[in-house]
């Protein structure tokens, strides 16, 4: 069930991003926006669509915030890959934006993808209720900014030149910002669209997001670049602390499994309806890319 | 009257930005956000506050979108100054963010300033009416994105490597995006906050924005770096087309004066109430920094 819905989400969100970017013309920066926002697992879009479904929101409506979060995620990857940041040349199996074009194009395409995300959320198609649109904008802005994703990225960069490796608590806080905030926003989008309490899905997503990052660290050590579509063993090579370096490979696997069970338990209020999200949590720690 | 209100706007917006960033802690990226958003003429904040006043909106409310547009403007300067973009080392009389810290910090601080702008607009303090908040978010997202400011910046960068210099029409279109879109958004914020028609102030701001840019090009040739607080004669040195290179110094001055009169005429529906904005338009072409 999960794999079918993830594939459906990927198809829907790609078509939607293509449609909203179609009228933007063909400037290099727009080409780069299309390139950067194509592909990927679309886990965040899936979380928006699936939690919307749980709350009785139609996919025609939920596709707007789903596309918004994928545009936002794409911006963060483009900027993260820049030479002055992680300096990555490969992403989703293709050259990164600054390799394909140049750094100026990558900075601008990322900037425009961030504003596109907020544009999509504020459009009336996202919700007929303006208070819900404003709530989605506000929560996404906080998930991105200096208390959210950017904070995590800044801590990550600071860690590279720190005298001592990060502790488990520090790396957990870092990841809660860097990848966790946007995953949590995605899972809370469904209840927010319905004007419902996002707390249970927030708890689910915090456990899921951390399990996702631990799985990423495991993949960085055990994975295959061809399958992953990005450079691996960069963290270990740079002597950076990761969940694997701190817990060991088996300890990291055990922690990810524990978090997955925690994520599943947070879905209790949804009963059997939450099964697809439970499968998603189990997929996250077993994935190869 | 204009100078008093511009100074008031600058004081108010600085205090407001300090207050909203106070709880963000002291990470380097947050220090850089504070540094980048300090100082400047605060023309955009003034336009928000003054057009709000014209529409009966209290400064306590209008200060939120005023701070938002200055955060947005600060992000655009930080990214524009990056080595891979305009490569500037001086801004508002101080080292640019990537000189003071590094490029990674500049990318992240700019990103977080953009999301801060949307956060401020979406907060309930900006307007008790969520539809107005969503309208402000949507119009700002469009002013920033690949059809607005970013488009102008992308055209500007493309012009640097173009085989032939830009024509007057092309440079006018470029500037309408690069500086015009955000100035127009600022002047329309007042009527938007009041749920009124932003068209007259939109016409005012389009003429003002273009006059502002022509004045910038004149300043680039005739100005003094100490007074301007930034590097000058970069465009002429790079052989880029500017309004001065296309129209000559006197022609550019005449065009700026013509646009100022056009801006003032657009304020007719506001009668004498528009005098402060008329003074603002006249100031823009006579400024020295």
Boltz contact constraints between the chains, C-beta under 6 A:
constraints:
  - contact:
      token1: [A, 24]
      token2: [B, 146]
      max_distance: 6.0
  - contact:
      token1: [A, 27]
      token2: [B, 154]
      max_distance: 6.0
  - contact:
      token1: [A, 29]
      token2: [B, 154]
      max_distance: 6.0
  - contact:
      token1: [A, 30]
      token2: [B, 146]
      max_distance: 6.0
  - contact:
      token1: [A, 79]
      token2: [B, 107]
      max_distance: 6.0
  - contact:
      token1: [A, 84]
      token2: [B, 103]
      max_distance: 6.0
  - contact:
      token1: [A, 84]
      token2: [B, 104]
      max_distance: 6.0
  - contact:
      token1: [A, 85]
      token2: [B, 104]
      max_distance: 6.0
  - contact:
      token1: [A, 103]
      token2: [B, 84]
      max_distance: 6.0
  - contact:
      token1: [A, 104]
      token2: [B, 84]
      max_distance: 6.0
  - contact:
      token1: [A, 104]
      token2: [B, 85]
      max_distance: 6.0
  - contact:
      token1: [A, 104]
      token2: [B, 157]
      max_distance: 6.0
  - contact:
      token1: [A, 107]
      token2: [B, 79]
      max_distance: 6.0
  - contact:
      token1: [A, 108]
      token2: [B, 150]
      max_distance: 6.0
  - contact:
      token1: [A, 108]
      token2: [B, 153]
      max_distance: 6.0
  - contact:
      token1: [A, 108]
      token2: [B, 154]
      max_distance: 6.0
  - contact:
      token1: [A, 111]
      token2: [B, 150]
      max_distance: 6.0
  - contact:
      token1: [A, 112]
      token2: [B, 145]
      max_distance: 6.0
  - contact:
      token1: [A, 112]
      token2: [B, 146]
      max_distance: 6.0
  - contact:
      token1: [A, 112]
      token2: [B, 150]
      max_distance: 6.0
  - contact:
      token1: [A, 114]
      token2: [B, 114]
      max_distance: 6.0
  - contact:
      token1: [A, 115]
      token2: [B, 141]
      max_distance: 6.0
  - contact:
      token1: [A, 115]
      token2: [B, 144]
      max_distance: 6.0
  - contact:
      token1: [A, 115]
      token2: [B, 145]
      max_distance: 6.0
  - contact:
      token1: [A, 116]
      token2: [B, 145]
      max_distance: 6.0
  - contact:
      token1: [A, 118]
      token2: [B, 118]
      max_distance: 6.0
  - contact:
      token1: [A, 118]
      token2: [B, 137]
      max_distance: 6.0
  - contact:
      token1: [A, 118]
      token2: [B, 141]
      max_distance: 6.0
  - contact:
      token1: [A, 119]
      token2: [B, 141]
      max_distance: 6.0
  - contact:
      token1: [A, 122]
      token2: [B, 134]
      max_distance: 6.0
  - contact:
      token1: [A, 122]
      token2: [B, 137]
      max_distance: 6.0
  - contact:
      token1: [A, 122]
      token2: [B, 138]
      max_distance: 6.0
  - contact:
      token1: [A, 130]
      token2: [B, 130]
      max_distance: 6.0
  - contact:
      token1: [A, 130]
      token2: [B, 131]
      max_distance: 6.0
  - contact:
      token1: [A, 130]
      token2: [B, 134]
      max_distance: 6.0
  - contact:
      token1: [A, 131]
      token2: [B, 130]
      max_distance: 6.0
  - contact:
      token1: [A, 133]
      token2: [B, 134]
      max_distance: 6.0
  - contact:
      token1: [A, 134]
      token2: [B, 122]
      max_distance: 6.0
  - contact:
      token1: [A, 134]
      token2: [B, 130]
      max_distance: 6.0
  - contact:
      token1: [A, 134]
      token2: [B, 133]
      max_distance: 6.0
  - contact:
      token1: [A, 134]
      token2: [B, 134]
      max_distance: 6.0
  - contact:
      token1: [A, 137]
      token2: [B, 118]
      max_distance: 6.0
  - contact:
      token1: [A, 137]
      token2: [B, 122]
      max_distance: 6.0
  - contact:
      token1: [A, 137]
      token2: [B, 137]
      max_distance: 6.0
  - contact:
      token1: [A, 138]
      token2: [B, 122]
      max_distance: 6.0
  - contact:
      token1: [A, 141]
      token2: [B, 115]
      max_distance: 6.0
  - contact:
      token1: [A, 141]
      token2: [B, 118]
      max_distance: 6.0
  - contact:
      token1: [A, 141]
      token2: [B, 119]
      max_distance: 6.0
  - contact:
      token1: [A, 144]
      token2: [B, 115]
      max_distance: 6.0
  - contact:
      token1: [A, 145]
      token2: [B, 112]
      max_distance: 6.0
  - contact:
      token1: [A, 145]
      token2: [B, 115]
      max_distance: 6.0
  - contact:
      token1: [A, 145]
      token2: [B, 116]
      max_distance: 6.0
  - contact:
      token1: [A, 146]
      token2: [B, 24]
      max_distance: 6.0
  - contact:
      token1: [A, 146]
      token2: [B, 30]
      max_distance: 6.0
  - contact:
      token1: [A, 146]
      token2: [B, 112]
      max_distance: 6.0
  - contact:
      token1: [A, 150]
      token2: [B, 108]
      max_distance: 6.0
  - contact:
      token1: [A, 150]
      token2: [B, 111]
      max_distance: 6.0
  - contact:
      token1: [A, 150]
      token2: [B, 112]
      max_distance: 6.0
  - contact:
      token1: [A, 153]
      token2: [B, 108]
      max_distance: 6.0
  - contact:
      token1: [A, 154]
      token2: [B, 27]
      max_distance: 6.0
  - contact:
      token1: [A, 154]
      token2: [B, 29]
      max_distance: 6.0
  - contact:
      token1: [A, 154]
      token2: [B, 108]
      max_distance: 6.0
  - contact:
      token1: [A, 157]
      token2: [B, 104]
      max_distance: 6.0
